[in-house]
């Protein structure tokens, strides 16, 4: 079986959730002895790509031109015979001997963006969806959104395959507390981007009403964000950490009072499972994919208000309830592994190659 992987995502971001998914997929598929792989990729400085050991002889010539422009055009390449084409970011193969597979992660642009960026993104995404033989959605909620925004798609082509979580997230028996920004259990974590729908300001407003500190993990804090944090919390009650390793993030999960994840929309929500695997309670909003991912939890908020966050924090003040939540989180997190993701994706490759 021949598969062409379009690694365009490695040129579009230095790191990120989709890059992680693509890395985990590729590092497993290259071990398959009965699969011949080829890769389309361009110049990049991607952290996840650097961790992969791809055979240079299997990488197609990069060609010329700006990647930021090329991303919107389907690639051309030489290939003999029937093959699968799987793109990391909404491109398809125009070749008649290609079986196209597209992975759809979310519909954030449709819900939260406007103008030409949204129009261009949606045009490319919908074309990829409509021209694919099979479509992978990373959650049932993403599938539901796909059928909402592209109602003409054949539902029988869609497969729901959940993301996994790195095995590096785990409980540490004796964490080195000297590496922590604050005392253990004295801080709440906020992990991810601070786009408006992530509700970062709401998090800060709620923490300002407590004695807890706040650790913000993601991109570097902007000057405006630092001013807001200082105004609400003072200079000594928050810490921003960017580009940290899985090992360091796991340490934070282990030591945190809780993860605050009040996002209004997620295609999946990997930090929720990372935290659960590390024994960290997760406070989240009952919306989009979160209920199907987080499992049964009393920390799912019904509304996005500081009062709702404070109420969830109060639940965790009961040590027995906290331990029960942590135990249930462990059990829930076992549903999501990269090996499971890969086995299901590999099964789809074999099915699509056989029946197309």
Helices and strands as residue ranges (DSSP letters): E 2-6, H 9-12, H 17-29, E 36-40, H 47-50, G 56-58, H 67-70, E 83-87, E 98-104, H 108-112, H 115-130, E 134-137, H 140-149, G 155-157, E 158-160, G 177-179, E 187-191, G 196-198, H 200-207, E 213-217, H 223-233, E 238-241, H 246-255, E 258-261, H 270-277, E 282-285, H 290-294, E 300-301, H 306-315, H 319-333, H 338-355
